[in-house]
Amino acid sequence: MQVSDHDLLAASLGLAFRYVEVSDLRRALTAGELLPSLGSQGALPPERVAKLGVVTDVLSQLREDAAYGVVALENQLVGNKILNACIDESKREGCKRPLGELLVERGVLSPEQHAAVSARANAALEDMLAPVRQMVNQLDATAPREQLEDELRVVLGAVAEPLAFLQREELEHAVQARVGDVEAAAAMPSASNPALSPGLQALESALLTMGTQSEDQGPIQGFQLLERLGEGAMGAVVKARKLDSGEIVALKILKPSLAEDRENVERFVREAESARRLQHPNIVRAVQAGRSGEYYYFAMEFVHGQTGADLIKAKGKLPERFGLFVVRSVAEALEHAWKQGIVHRDIKPDNIMITPQQEVKLTDLGLATLAGEESTLTMTGVVVGSPAYISPEQATGGRKLDTRSDIYSLGAALYHMLTGQVPYPGDQPLHVMLMHLNEPVPSARKVDGEISVATDRLIQHMMSKEPGDRFQNPSELLEPIQQIEEALAKGEVPAIPLALRTAEERKSASSELLQRKSKDKKSGSGKSSRKRELGERLRRRAKERKRGR
């Protein structure tokens, strides 16, 4: 299928803003140019077609400006403050002029510097768009409708994902400016300046002086920061002491710059709320959550140990029996979460902690959601989750996931732990997600022949493409796993649990069972007959002795 970058962006926006359904996009994209086709097919009224065209033009320019700004910053040709001021000005003008032109006009960059930055930014943008273009070219317009629509959802989600930096409100203001609504554009909020945020500077200062603050010096009231544990796009995780109890905790702190975005705060608060609701020995315990000044924080129990990913990296792969034990423990955690109506949505070895005492703890509820809620806090159609372990329904941006999606991801995690490889290897997330959708589930035994047939069958069942073909809740996993574990503990080859057998295998097993029962019954009848004969002989002898007296 041949689709222009502009049409891909328009399709992604149409789906994200719920102007159209994916079926409308399929028909329009296979018919020709997207926007005219949507209008002629009656999927969108003329005014909505016009607006979608303007929004696409604005967002296309913003995407180019973002690439340009990153290159300029990386090469230290412009500071954050000036860059954000020019971005604000561009949005107020409706993104009619490229960011580079504004920077040259303001004397920030020379024409030569602008040309060099533009060349690098264009190359970076080409690299970003190349995987999507490749996958679009591989789409078969003659494929079955459902297959094509599933693949189209994945592609459009990949188009939208890098654009999540822009809030819909900002985009609307820029569009209003483009079409001449100057008053509305003037009210557009300014872009934040993360690099120069006083709050972020204070947090960095506190992290640099961890362990030296007095009880009233730290940025998070009631906690003394001790040691940096990790850092990501959302903020920092530090080891801290809770001052009122002395308990050592892991403290997640949201970057103040991100706290200006309501969706970031909602996601952060949701993780804390999900953890608070889940009290289970196999789930990291929530300690406290709140806000201290401009910092949102979430304290959880500090777990000594390694992640499943750490163990894979150190050992290459895990022993079969131990991997099954880990998965059984996570299944118990997921069963508890499901009873509370919570779906984790990001099950992977990185989010499974194993302590030196062999306790298993499920962590990172940042993507968790209540069953029935939409699967993302950002634009509809943007896929969340880790591509290496993502379920087919989650890969297509399914809005209402349930625990069966977590079961699929847990099966993929088990495959990785036992083989040392992810089920569908690949450098491009989009390629990997499409393999989850379309490729057969790989056999773990083909990678490692020492893995039992029973465990291989377990993984296959957990990773069935259709949710209805998997275990329907985590508790159904427990008995089959225990049966395999017990056999391995005895040094036996595990029999395939009944729940994992094919219909033909079950029929054969039932037939064998009936035959055994029939033999036992016949054997039992013969024994009864011999007992009766023996009893008769003993009674006759007793009578003969009596007469002889």
C-alpha positions as CSV (number, residue, x, y, z in Angstrom):
1,M,0.0,0.0,0.0
2,Q,1.4,3.4,-1.0
3,V,0.5,6.2,1.5
4,S,2.0,9.7,1.8
5,D,3.5,11.0,5.1
6,H,0.8,13.7,5.1
7,D,-2.0,11.1,4.7
8,L,-0.5,8.9,7.5
9,L,-0.3,11.9,9.8
10,A,-3.9,12.9,9.0
11,A,-5.1,9.3,9.5
12,S,-3.4,9.1,12.8
13,L,-5.0,12.4,14.0
14,G,-8.4,11.4,12.7
15,L,-8.2,8.2,14.8
16,A,-6.6,9.9,17.8
17,F,-9.3,12.6,17.9
18,R,-12.1,10.1,17.2
19,Y,-13.2,11.8,14.0
20,V,-13.3,8.5,12.2
21,E,-13.1,4.8,12.8
22,V,-10.2,2.6,11.5
23,S,-12.6,1.0,9.0
24,D,-13.3,4.5,7.5
25,L,-9.5,5.0,7.2
26,R,-9.0,1.6,5.6
27,R,-11.5,2.4,2.9
28,A,-10.2,5.9,2.3
29,L,-6.5,4.9,2.2
30,T,-7.2,2.1,-0.3
31,A,-9.3,4.4,-2.4
32,G,-6.7,7.1,-2.9
33,E,-5.8,10.4,-1.3
34,L,-7.1,10.3,2.3
35,L,-8.9,13.6,3.0
36,P,-10.9,13.8,-0.3
37,S,-11.8,10.1,0.0
38,L,-13.1,10.6,3.6
39,G,-15.3,13.4,2.3
40,S,-16.6,11.7,-0.8
41,Q,-17.4,8.5,1.2
42,G,-19.4,10.5,3.7
43,A,-17.1,9.5,6.6
44,L,-16.5,13.2,7.4
45,P,-18.5,16.4,6.7
46,P,-16.7,19.0,4.6
47,E,-15.9,21.3,7.5
48,R,-14.3,18.4,9.5
49,V,-12.3,17.4,6.4
50,A,-11.0,21.0,6.1
51,K,-10.1,21.2,9.8
52,L,-8.3,17.8,9.7
53,G,-6.3,19.1,6.8
54,V,-5.2,22.3,8.7
55,V,-4.4,20.3,11.9
56,T,-2.3,17.9,9.9
57,D,-0.4,20.8,8.3
58,V,0.3,22.4,11.7
59,L,1.4,19.1,13.3
60,S,3.6,18.3,10.3
61,Q,5.4,21.6,10.8
62,L,5.6,21.1,14.6
63,R,7.2,17.7,14.0
64,E,9.8,19.2,11.7
65,D,10.4,22.0,14.3
66,A,10.9,19.4,17.1
67,A,13.6,17.6,15.1
68,Y,15.2,21.0,14.3
69,G,15.1,22.1,17.9
70,V,16.7,18.8,19.2
71,V,19.6,19.2,16.7
72,A,20.2,22.8,17.6
73,L,20.2,22.0,21.3
74,E,22.4,19.0,21.0
75,N,25.0,21.1,19.2
76,Q,24.7,23.9,21.8
77,L,23.7,26.5,19.1
78,V,20.7,27.7,21.1
79,G,19.5,27.7,24.7
80,N,16.3,26.2,26.0
81,K,14.9,29.6,27.0
82,I,15.3,31.2,23.5
83,L,14.2,28.0,21.8
84,N,11.0,27.7,23.7
85,A,10.3,31.4,23.2
86,C,10.6,30.9,19.4
87,I,8.4,27.8,19.6
88,D,5.7,29.8,21.4
89,E,5.9,32.5,18.8
90,S,5.6,30.0,16.0
91,K,2.5,28.4,17.6
92,R,0.9,31.8,18.1
93,E,1.4,32.4,14.4
94,G,-0.2,29.1,13.6
95,C,3.2,27.5,12.6
96,K,3.2,29.3,9.3
97,R,7.0,29.7,9.4
98,P,9.5,27.0,10.3
99,L,11.4,27.4,13.6
100,G,14.7,27.8,11.8
101,E,13.5,30.9,10.0
102,L,12.5,32.5,13.2
103,L,15.9,31.7,14.8
104,V,17.8,33.2,11.9
105,E,15.5,36.3,11.9
106,R,16.2,36.8,15.6
107,G,19.9,36.6,15.0
108,V,20.2,33.4,17.1
109,L,21.6,31.4,14.2
110,S,23.5,32.4,11.1
111,P,22.2,31.2,7.6
112,E,25.1,28.8,7.5
113,Q,24.3,27.3,10.9
114,H,20.6,27.1,9.9
115,A,21.5,25.2,6.7
116,A,23.6,22.7,8.7
117,V,21.0,22.2,11.4
118,S,18.3,21.7,8.7
119,A,20.3,19.1,6.9
120,R,20.8,17.1,10.1
121,A,17.2,17.5,11.3
122,N,15.9,16.3,7.9
123,A,18.1,13.3,8.1
124,A,16.9,12.5,11.7
125,L,13.3,12.9,10.6
126,E,13.9,10.6,7.7
127,D,15.4,8.0,10.0
128,M,12.3,8.3,12.3
129,L,9.8,7.9,9.5
130,A,11.7,5.2,7.5
131,P,10.4,2.2,9.6
132,V,6.8,3.4,9.4
133,R,7.1,3.9,5.6
134,Q,8.6,0.4,5.2
135,M,5.7,-1.2,7.1
136,V,3.1,0.9,5.2
137,N,4.6,-0.4,2.0
138,Q,4.2,-3.9,3.2
139,L,0.5,-3.5,4.0
140,D,-1.6,-5.5,1.6
141,A,-4.7,-3.7,0.5
142,T,-6.2,-7.0,-0.6
143,A,-5.7,-8.6,2.8
144,P,-8.7,-9.7,4.9
145,R,-10.5,-6.6,6.3
146,E,-9.8,-7.4,10.0
147,Q,-6.2,-8.2,9.4
148,L,-5.6,-5.0,7.5
149,E,-7.4,-2.9,10.1
150,D,-5.4,-4.4,12.9
151,E,-2.1,-3.7,11.1
152,L,-3.3,-0.2,10.3
153,R,-3.9,0.5,14.0
154,V,-0.4,-0.5,14.8
155,V,1.1,1.7,12.1
156,L,-1.0,4.7,13.0
157,G,-0.1,4.3,16.7
158,A,3.5,4.3,15.7
159,V,3.0,7.6,13.8
160,A,1.2,9.2,16.7
161,E,3.6,8.0,19.5
162,P,6.4,10.5,18.9
163,L,3.9,13.3,18.8
164,A,2.6,12.8,22.3
165,F,4.8,15.8,23.5
166,L,2.1,18.1,22.2
167,Q,-1.2,18.5,24.1
168,R,-4.4,18.8,22.1
169,E,-5.2,22.2,23.7
170,E,-1.9,23.6,22.3
171,L,-2.6,22.1,18.9
172,E,-6.1,23.7,18.9
173,H,-4.6,27.1,19.7
174,A,-2.1,26.8,16.9
175,V,-4.8,25.8,14.4
176,Q,-7.0,28.7,15.5
177,A,-4.0,31.0,14.8
178,R,-3.5,29.4,11.4
179,V,-7.1,30.1,10.4
180,G,-7.0,33.7,11.8
181,D,-8.5,33.5,15.3
182,V,-5.9,35.8,16.8
183,E,-7.7,36.4,20.1
184,A,-7.8,32.7,20.9
185,A,-4.1,32.2,19.9
186,A,-3.0,35.0,22.2
187,A,-4.4,33.1,25.1
188,M,-2.3,30.0,24.3
189,P,-0.2,28.9,27.3
190,S,3.6,29.2,26.9
191,A,5.8,26.1,26.6
192,S,7.5,24.9,29.7
193,N,11.3,25.2,30.0
194,P,12.3,21.9,31.6
195,A,16.1,22.5,31.5
196,L,15.8,25.8,33.4
197,S,13.0,24.9,35.8
198,P,13.9,26.1,39.3
199,G,12.1,23.0,40.7
200,L,14.2,20.6,38.6
201,Q,17.4,22.5,39.6
202,A,16.4,22.1,43.3
203,L,15.7,18.4,42.8
204,E,19.1,17.9,41.0
205,S,20.8,19.8,43.8
206,A,19.2,17.5,46.4
207,L,20.1,14.4,44.5
208,L,23.7,15.5,44.3
209,T,23.9,16.0,48.1
210,M,21.9,12.9,49.1
211,G,22.6,11.6,52.6
212,T,23.9,15.0,53.8
213,Q,20.6,16.8,54.2
214,S,19.2,17.5,57.7
215,E,15.6,16.4,58.3
216,D,14.3,19.8,57.2
217,Q,16.5,20.3,54.1
218,G,15.2,17.7,51.7
219,P,12.9,18.6,48.8
220,I,10.4,16.0,49.9
221,Q,9.1,16.8,53.4
222,G,9.4,13.8,55.7
223,F,12.0,12.0,53.8
224,Q,15.8,12.0,53.7
225,L,17.3,11.1,50.3
226,L,20.1,8.6,50.5
227,E,21.0,7.1,47.1
228,R,20.0,7.5,43.5
229,L,18.5,4.2,42.3
230,G,17.6,5.1,38.7
231,E,16.3,7.8,36.5
232,G,14.0,7.9,33.5
233,A,12.0,10.3,31.4
234,M,9.3,10.7,34.1
235,G,11.7,11.5,37.0
236,A,14.1,9.9,39.5
237,V,13.8,6.9,41.8
238,V,15.9,7.3,45.0
239,K,16.5,5.3,48.1
240,A,15.2,7.3,51.1
241,R,14.6,7.2,54.8
242,K,11.1,7.9,56.1
243,L,11.8,10.2,59.0
244,D,8.8,9.4,61.2
245,S,9.4,5.6,61.2
246,G,13.0,5.2,60.0
247,E,11.8,2.8,57.2
248,I,13.9,2.7,54.1
249,V,11.8,3.2,51.0
250,A,12.1,3.6,47.2
251,L,10.9,7.1,46.4
252,K,9.6,8.0,43.0
253,I,9.7,11.7,42.3
254,L,8.0,13.2,39.2
255,K,9.9,15.9,37.4
256,P,8.4,19.3,38.2
257,S,8.5,20.2,34.5
258,L,6.3,17.2,33.8
259,A,3.9,18.0,36.6
260,E,2.7,20.9,34.5
261,D,1.0,18.3,32.3
262,R,-2.2,17.0,33.7
263,E,-1.8,13.6,32.0
264,N,1.7,13.1,33.5
265,V,0.3,13.8,36.9
266,E,-2.7,11.5,36.4
267,R,-0.5,8.6,35.3
268,F,1.8,9.2,38.3
269,V,-1.0,9.4,40.8
270,R,-2.7,6.4,39.2
271,E,0.4,4.2,39.8
272,A,0.3,5.2,43.5
273,E,-3.4,4.6,43.7
274,S,-3.2,1.2,42.0
275,A,-0.4,0.2,44.4
276,R,-2.4,1.4,47.4
277,R,-5.3,-0.8,46.4
278,L,-3.2,-3.9,46.0
279,Q,-2.0,-5.5,49.2
280,H,-0.4,-8.8,48.3
281,P,2.9,-10.4,49.2
282,N,3.9,-10.6,45.5
283,I,3.2,-6.9,44.8
284,V,5.5,-4.1,45.9
285,R,3.8,-2.4,48.9
286,A,2.8,1.2,48.7
287,V,4.0,3.3,51.7
288,Q,2.9,6.8,51.0
289,A,2.1,9.2,48.2
290,G,1.6,12.9,48.1
291,R,2.9,16.3,47.1
292,S,5.6,18.3,48.7
293,G,5.8,21.8,47.2
294,E,6.0,21.3,43.5
295,Y,7.1,17.7,43.8
296,Y,4.7,14.7,43.4
297,Y,6.2,11.7,45.1
298,F,5.3,8.1,45.7
299,A,7.1,6.0,48.4
300,M,7.0,2.2,48.2
301,E,8.8,-0.6,50.0
302,F,12.5,-0.9,49.2
303,V,13.1,-4.4,47.8
304,H,16.6,-5.9,47.9
305,G,17.2,-8.1,45.0
306,Q,17.4,-8.3,41.2
307,T,14.9,-8.0,38.4
308,G,14.2,-10.9,36.1
309,A,16.0,-8.9,33.4
310,D,19.1,-8.6,35.6
311,L,19.1,-12.4,36.1
312,I,18.8,-13.1,32.4
313,K,21.6,-10.7,31.7
314,A,23.8,-12.4,34.4
315,K,23.0,-16.0,33.7
316,G,21.8,-16.0,30.0
317,K,18.6,-17.8,31.0
318,L,16.9,-19.2,34.1
319,P,16.4,-22.9,35.1
320,E,13.0,-24.2,34.0
321,R,11.7,-24.9,37.5
322,F,12.8,-21.5,38.9
323,G,11.3,-19.7,35.9
324,L,8.0,-21.5,36.5
325,F,8.1,-20.5,40.2
326,V,8.6,-16.9,39.3
327,V,5.7,-17.0,36.8
328,R,3.4,-18.7,39.3
329,S,4.2,-16.0,41.9
330,V,3.4,-13.3,39.4
331,A,0.2,-15.1,38.4
332,E,-0.9,-15.0,42.0
333,A,-0.2,-11.2,42.1
334,L,-2.2,-10.7,38.8
335,E,-5.1,-12.7,40.2
336,H,-5.2,-10.4,43.2
337,A,-5.0,-7.4,40.9
338,W,-7.7,-8.7,38.7
339,K,-10.0,-9.2,41.6
340,Q,-9.6,-5.5,42.2
341,G,-10.4,-4.9,38.5
342,I,-6.8,-3.8,37.7
343,V,-4.9,-4.7,34.6
344,H,-1.1,-4.2,34.8
345,R,-0.4,-3.7,31.0
346,D,3.4,-3.8,31.3
347,I,4.4,-7.3,32.5
348,K,8.0,-8.0,31.6
349,P,11.1,-9.3,33.4
350,D,12.3,-5.8,34.2
351,N,9.1,-5.3,36.3
352,I,9.6,-8.6,38.3
353,M,11.9,-8.4,41.4
354,I,13.4,-11.5,43.0
355,T,14.8,-11.1,46.5
356,P,17.7,-13.2,48.0
357,Q,15.1,-15.0,50.0
358,Q,13.4,-16.0,46.7
359,E,10.4,-13.7,47.2
360,V,8.9,-12.5,43.9
361,K,7.6,-8.9,43.7
362,L,5.6,-7.3,40.8
363,T,6.6,-3.7,40.4
364,D,5.8,-0.6,38.2
365,L,2.1,0.0,38.0
366,G,2.6,3.1,36.0
367,L,0.6,1.7,33.1
368,A,-2.0,-0.1,35.2
369,T,-5.6,0.7,34.5
370,L,-9.0,-0.4,35.7
371,A,-10.7,-3.0,33.5
372,G,-13.0,-1.3,31.0
373,E,-11.1,2.0,31.0
374,E,-9.3,3.2,27.9
375,S,-5.8,1.7,27.6
376,T,-4.0,5.1,27.4
377,L,-4.1,8.5,29.0
378,T,-2.7,10.0,25.8
379,M,-4.1,10.2,22.3
380,T,-6.4,7.3,21.4
381,G,-4.5,4.9,19.1
382,V,-1.1,5.4,20.7
383,V,0.1,2.1,21.9
384,V,1.5,1.7,25.4
385,G,3.4,-1.2,26.8
386,S,6.7,-2.9,26.0
387,P,6.7,-4.2,22.4
388,A,8.7,-7.4,23.2
389,Y,6.0,-8.7,25.5
390,I,2.9,-6.9,24.2
391,S,-0.4,-8.7,23.6
392,P,-1.9,-8.5,20.1
393,E,-4.9,-6.7,21.4
394,Q,-2.7,-4.2,23.2
395,A,-0.5,-3.7,20.1
396,T,-3.6,-2.6,18.1
397,G,-4.4,0.0,20.7
398,G,-7.3,-1.9,22.2
399,R,-9.2,0.4,24.5
400,K,-10.6,-2.2,26.9
401,L,-8.0,-4.7,27.9
402,D,-8.5,-7.3,30.6
403,T,-6.3,-9.7,32.6
404,R,-5.9,-12.0,29.6
405,S,-3.6,-9.4,28.0
406,D,-1.4,-9.6,31.2
407,I,-1.4,-13.4,30.8
408,Y,-0.1,-13.1,27.3
409,S,2.7,-10.8,28.4
410,L,3.6,-13.1,31.3
411,G,3.9,-16.0,28.7
412,A,6.3,-13.9,26.6
413,A,8.3,-13.1,29.8
414,L,8.5,-16.8,30.7
415,Y,9.7,-17.5,27.1
416,H,12.4,-14.9,27.6
417,M,13.5,-16.1,31.0
418,L,13.8,-19.8,29.9
419,T,15.4,-19.2,26.5
420,G,17.3,-16.0,27.0
421,Q,15.6,-14.6,23.9
422,V,12.4,-12.6,23.5
423,P,9.7,-14.4,21.4
424,Y,9.9,-12.0,18.5
425,P,13.3,-10.3,18.2
426,G,13.7,-7.1,16.2
427,D,15.2,-3.6,16.3
428,Q,12.0,-1.8,15.3
429,P,9.1,-1.8,17.8
430,L,6.7,-1.6,15.0
431,H,8.1,-4.8,13.4
432,V,8.0,-6.6,16.7
433,M,4.3,-5.6,17.4
434,L,3.3,-6.8,13.9
435,M,4.9,-10.2,14.6
436,H,2.9,-10.4,17.9
437,L,-0.2,-9.8,15.7
438,N,0.6,-12.1,12.8
439,E,3.4,-14.6,13.4
440,P,2.8,-18.0,15.0
441,V,3.9,-18.4,18.6
442,P,7.5,-19.7,18.6
443,S,8.4,-22.9,20.3
444,A,10.7,-22.5,23.3
445,R,12.0,-26.1,22.7
446,K,13.4,-25.1,19.3
447,V,15.7,-22.7,21.2
448,D,16.4,-25.0,24.1
449,G,15.5,-28.7,23.7
450,E,15.9,-29.2,27.5
451,I,12.7,-27.3,28.2
452,S,9.9,-29.8,28.8
453,V,7.1,-30.3,26.3
454,A,4.6,-29.4,29.1
455,T,6.3,-26.0,29.7
456,D,6.5,-25.3,26.0
457,R,2.8,-26.1,25.7
458,L,2.1,-23.7,28.7
459,I,3.8,-20.8,27.0
460,Q,2.0,-21.5,23.7
461,H,-1.4,-21.5,25.6
462,M,-0.6,-18.3,27.5
463,M,0.4,-16.6,24.2
464,S,-2.5,-17.6,22.1
465,K,-3.4,-14.8,19.6
466,E,-7.0,-14.7,20.6
467,P,-7.8,-13.8,24.3
468,G,-10.6,-16.4,24.3
469,D,-8.0,-19.2,23.6
470,R,-5.8,-18.4,26.6
471,F,-6.3,-19.0,30.3
472,Q,-9.3,-16.8,31.2
473,N,-7.9,-15.6,34.5
474,P,-4.5,-15.9,36.3
475,S,-5.8,-18.5,38.8
476,E,-6.2,-21.0,36.0
477,L,-2.4,-20.9,35.5
478,L,-1.6,-22.1,39.0
479,E,-2.5,-25.8,38.9
480,P,-0.8,-26.6,35.6
481,I,2.4,-24.8,36.7
482,Q,2.4,-26.6,40.1
483,Q,2.0,-30.0,38.3
484,I,5.0,-29.3,36.1
485,E,7.0,-28.0,39.0
486,E,6.3,-31.0,41.1
487,A,7.4,-33.4,38.3
488,L,10.6,-31.4,37.8
489,A,11.3,-31.5,41.5
490,K,11.2,-35.3,41.4
491,G,13.5,-35.4,38.4
492,E,10.6,-36.7,36.2
493,V,9.6,-35.7,32.8
494,P,6.4,-33.6,33.4
495,A,3.2,-35.0,31.9
496,I,1.2,-32.4,29.9
497,P,-1.5,-31.1,32.3
498,L,-5.0,-31.7,31.2
499,A,-5.7,-28.0,30.7
500,L,-2.9,-27.8,28.1
501,R,-3.9,-30.9,26.1
502,T,-5.5,-30.7,22.7
503,A,-9.0,-31.9,22.1
504,E,-7.6,-35.1,20.5
505,E,-5.3,-35.7,23.4
506,R,-8.1,-35.2,25.9
507,K,-10.3,-37.7,24.0
508,S,-7.4,-40.2,23.9
509,A,-6.8,-39.7,27.7
510,S,-10.5,-40.2,28.4
511,S,-10.5,-43.4,26.4
512,E,-7.5,-44.7,28.2
513,L,-9.1,-43.9,31.6
514,L,-12.3,-45.8,30.7
515,Q,-10.3,-48.8,29.6
516,R,-8.3,-48.8,32.9
517,K,-11.5,-48.5,34.9
518,S,-13.0,-51.4,32.9
519,K,-10.0,-53.6,33.6
520,D,-10.0,-52.7,37.3
521,K,-13.7,-53.6,37.5
522,K,-13.1,-57.0,35.9
523,S,-10.1,-57.6,38.1
524,G,-12.2,-56.7,41.1
525,S,-15.0,-59.2,40.0
526,G,-12.5,-62.1,39.8
527,K,-11.2,-61.3,43.3
528,S,-14.7,-61.3,44.7
529,S,-15.5,-64.7,43.2
530,R,-12.3,-66.2,44.6
531,K,-13.1,-64.8,48.0
532,R,-16.6,-66.4,47.9
533,E,-15.2,-69.8,46.9
534,L,-12.7,-69.7,49.7
535,G,-15.4,-68.7,52.2
536,E,-17.6,-71.7,51.1
537,R,-14.7,-74.1,51.5
538,L,-14.0,-72.8,55.0
539,R,-17.6,-73.2,56.0
540,R,-17.8,-76.7,54.7
541,R,-14.7,-77.8,56.6
542,A,-16.2,-76.3,59.8
543,K,-19.4,-78.3,59.3
544,E,-17.4,-81.5,58.7
545,R,-15.4,-81.1,61.9
546,K,-18.6,-80.5,63.8
547,R,-20.2,-83.8,62.5
548,G,-17.0,-85.7,63.3
549,R,-17.3,-84.6,67.0
